């Protein structure tokens, strides 16, 4: 998760790349209407994204939420309707189509941004002055709006959240020893994955049974675990799972449980709606 002050102008370069001019500036005390949360996603990430929206609103967050995607096919009418039924204030931005139309991006460059590179493109495109860039699988335990008042953000205009150390294969983004674990993700971001989960309730039970109760109080990875490809210890992804000395608060465990249940419920609802739509579409005319 990252926070940025976003102001200034940007333009296209002759080589096809984008140049950002003075985008990152000092904190100017912008009002709540000039700040917001950006999520980059596509259709199969909607269950995780919408469950995050629900959690943010439950915690009292009132910031604008902008969902960025790349191309109309990455956010179907069903996905939009499902999100807006929960929070009508969410805005959808097809940044690739918009930037191609305005001449800021070439058509042949679009596929390159259907990936993690959509995040910097969203930052360049947004009209918000203060941006919180948030992944859809984030677990929030407090209203993140309090981060706008962190002194480091006020002083520098940026705030980078350091991921807590944990063993990826045993945390909530991966499911091991499950019959249909094609990629071992909770919701693999590929079009066919949700339909490939044959036992959604079984997946829910597996997730809930693997909730962590303790985490490591250590904030930096030990030297013994530093990898050759990461000598500066910038990508800390290894830790003992559920063997840490720091217990997770009961309300935080409840928040994880709530997000999992919401995401699975939304996924089931979306799949049912897709199947119903196919039945109606293929029904013979009377």
N, C-alpha and C positions, 0 to 999 in steps of 0.2 A: 504494500500500500504506500502511496506517495502523495505528498501535497506540494503544489506549485503555485506561485503567483504568475499568472499568464497575462502579459500585456505586450503591445507592440504590433509590428507588421510582419508579414511573411510574403515571399514572392517565389516564383519558379525561376530556376536557373537554366542556362543554355544546355547544360549537360543532363537536364531532366530531373535533377535533385531539387529539394526544397531548401531554402535558406531562411533561417529565423533571425529576425532583427530585434534585439532587445526584448525578447519575450520574457525573460526572467528578471524581475525587478524587485526592489525592496517592498515589503508589506506596506500597503497603503490604507489599511483599516477599512476595506471594502464592506459594504452592507451585505446582509444575508442574501439579497436578491442577485448579487454579482458573484456568488460562490455556489458550488455544487459538486456532486459526485458523478464521476464518469465511469461507466462499465462498458467494456468492449466484449461483444458476444455474438452468437448466432443461434439459430433455432434450438439446437440440442443443449444449449447452455441455459435456456430459459428456466428450467426447474431450479437450478442452483441460483440464478440471478434473482428470480422472483422471491425465493425463500429468503434471500439476503435483503431484498426490499422490505419484506414483511418484518424481518428482525430489526432493521433500522427504524422503521416507523414504530414498532413496539417499544423500542428504547427511547423514543421521543424525538428522533431526528426529523427535522423539517426542511433540510437542504434540498435543493432541486436535484433530481436524478436524471441524467442523460444517458441513454443506452445507444452506443455507437455500433454500427455494423457496416459491412462492405458489400453492397449490392442488394437489390430488392429480394433476391432469393434467400438471403441469409436471415431475413426476418419476415416470415409469412403473416398474412392477416390473422391466422389462428394464434400465432405467438403474440402478436400485438394485442389482440382482443383479450387473451388470457392475462397479460400483464396489466392492461388498463382496467380490467374488471376489479383488480385488487387495489391499484393506485392510479387513478385517472390523471395524475399530475406528471407521470413519467413521460419524458420526451424521447422520441426515436430519431436518430440522425443517420442517414445513409451517406456517410462521408465520402465514399469512393465515387458514387454517382454524382454527388454535388461537386466534387473537385474535378472530375472529368468534364462535367458540363461547363465549369468556369475556366477550363483550360489550365488548371493548376496541376493536373495529373493526367498522364497519358493512359489510354485504354490498356495498352500492353503492360503497364505497371500495376494494374489493379490486383492480379493474382498474388503478387508479392506481399500485399497488405492484408490478405486473408489469413492472418497469423498473428503472432505477438507484435508484429510491426504495426498493427492497427492502433496500438496504444499511443506511440509518438505522433501518429497522424491525427488522432483525436485531439491530442494536446495542441497541435498546431492549428487545428480547425476551430476549436471551441471559442465561443464568444464570452465565456465565463472569465472573470478576473482571477478567481481563486478556485483551484481545481483539486479535488481529492480523487486520485486514480485508484480504483478498487477492483481487485479480481472478484469474480463471482463466487469463488469458493471460500472467501474470507469468512472467518467466524468473528463476530463482533460481540463484546461483552459489556461495552459502555457506548453511549452515544458518541460517535467519533467527532462530533462537532466541537468537542472540547479541545481537539488538536489545533483548531484555528487560533487558539489563544496561547499555544506553547511559545515560550520566549524565543526558542531557536528558529521557529517559523517566522515570527515577527521580525527577527533580526536579519535573516538571510533570504526569506521567500521560498525556502524549500524545506521539506522534512521527509526523510526516507525511513521507512519502518524496516527494522531488521528482523527477518524471520526467526522464530524460535527454533532451536535445534531439535530435530526429531528424525527418527528413522522412517523414511518415506514409505517403505513397503508395508509398514505396520500402522500407518495413520489413515485418516479418513479419505484421502485421495486415492488410495489403493485398496482393493479387496483381494485377499489371497484365499486360496482353497475354496473357491466358489464355483459351482458347475459351469456358469456361463461367463467367466471372466476373460473375455476376448482381449481386453487391454488392461484389466484389473483396476479400472477406474470406477468411482461411484456412478458418474454419468460421463462416459467417454464422449468427447466432443466430435462425434462423427455421426452422420445422418442415420445410419442403420443401427446404431448401438441400442437405443432405447427399446426398439422392437425386438432386439436380440436377447433382452433380459426376459427369460421365460417365467421367472418367479420373482416378481417385483416385491412381494411381501417377504419372501425369503431374503432378498437383498436388504430390505429394511431391517429385518431382525438381525442380520449379520452386522450391519453398521452399528446398530444400537448396542449390540453385545460387545463391540470393540471400542466403546468410548473410553478415552483415557481418564484416569483419576489423579495422576501425579505427573509432574513435569520436572525437568531439571532446572534448578535455580542458577546453574552456570550460564552465563550470558555469552561466553565465547568458547569456541571449540578447542579442545585440548590439542597441544602440538602433535601428539601421537596420531591424531585423526586428520591432520592437515594433508590434503591431497596434492600430488605433484602438479595437477592442472590448475590448482587454486592455492598457490603459495601464500597469498595475502589473506587467506581465510575469509573471503568475501561471500562465499556460498556455503553457508553452514547448514548442512542437511543431515548430519549424522548425530544421533544421540541414543541413549538407552530409553526405550519406550516404557512408560508406566513404572519406571524404577527411580524416578527423580525424587528429590527430598521435598519438593514444593507441591502441596496438595492443590488441586483445582477446586475453586469454590463451587459449592452445590448449585448456586444460581448459574454458574458458567457451564456446568455439565448439563443443566436443564436447557440452557440456550442451544447447546450443540444438539441435544435431543430434539428440540423444537425445530431447528433448521433441517435436520435430517427428515423428520416426519413431514414437514412442509414440502421439501423438495421431492420426496417420493410421491406424496399426494398429487402434486402438480404434474409430475411425470405420468402418473396413471391417468389423470384427467386428460392430458394432452393426447396420449395414445388412444384413449377411448374416443375422443373427438375426431381424431384422424381416421379411425376405422369407420365411424359413423358417416363421415364425409365421403369416404370411398364407397360405402354401401349406397348412399343417396346418388352419387355420381354415376355409378354403374347400374342403377336400377333401370329396367326397361320402361320406355315411355308407354303410357296407357293410351 
